[in-house]
Amino acid sequence: MGLLRKLMIEARNRVTDREEKNAAICRSVFEYIEKERPETARLFVYAATGSEADTIAVIEEAFSRGIRIFCPRIISPHYMEFFEITSLQDLVPTSHGISEPDVAEKGRKMSDIIREKAAYPADAPEDLVLIPGVVFDREGGRMGYGGGYYDRYLSAHPAYKLALAYEQQVRPQPLTMKPNDVRMDALITEKEVRIFRKNDED
């Protein structure tokens, strides 16, 4: 793990008033949707783990608004797919510490389940992908955990990318981005909504 990544995870672990900040982030997510993306019908959203900005309230609020929810499941190293959930009970803890959609079926190959049930976001008004991370900058740069799951997935399936984080995770200096790193289109913290790409921009 790189030094910056390690230091920022430690800083995120020390975030105080977490419940209040998570509530502020959740409010801002739906204020943003109402103002910028009112056609949103599907949210592709991570189930938060560890000290990440929480998403439980976001998922519950989305359900109450009739927005469909899709969460990622790690299939193999560096490869994930999204599956629909209809309640939080559809998420189960896994050996790698992340709650994921419970889509496994006895006697069926995962490849068949993926072909039948996996869903894919589009760069369209009805779809929005909420993304975790370790470090962000003020230009849409993002550093994840080093596995490249989201960079690979979103390179293959372009969509509007909204990152969630605490303000302590945002650096004033630009991050060094590699050619295959995907930039965020917007970033929400408990203090601010930063928009880097409008919906109608390439």
URZISUL-V764724 format. One record per run of one state. SS is the DSSP state (H for helix, E for strand, - for the rest). FROM is the first residue (numbers start at 1). TO is the last residue. If there is no record, write none. Layout:
[[SS & FROM & TO] [SS & FROM & TO]]
This chain:
[[- & 1 & 2] [H & 3 & 13] [- & 14 & 17] [H & 18 & 36] [- & 37 & 41] [E & 42 & 45] [- & 46 & 55] [H & 56 & 64] [- & 65 & 67] [E & 68 & 76] [- & 77 & 78] [E & 79 & 85] [- & 86 & 87] [H & 88 & 90] [E & 91 & 93] [- & 94 & 98] [E & 99 & 101] [- & 102 & 109] [H & 110 & 117] [- & 118 & 118] [E & 119 & 119] [- & 120 & 126] [E & 127 & 131] [- & 132 & 134] [E & 135 & 137] [- & 138 & 141] [E & 142 & 143] [- & 144 & 148] [H & 149 & 156] [- & 157 & 160] [E & 161 & 164] [- & 165 & 166] [H & 167 & 169] [E & 170 & 171] [- & 172 & 185] [E & 186 & 188] [- & 189 & 192] [E & 193 & 195] [- & 196 & 202]]
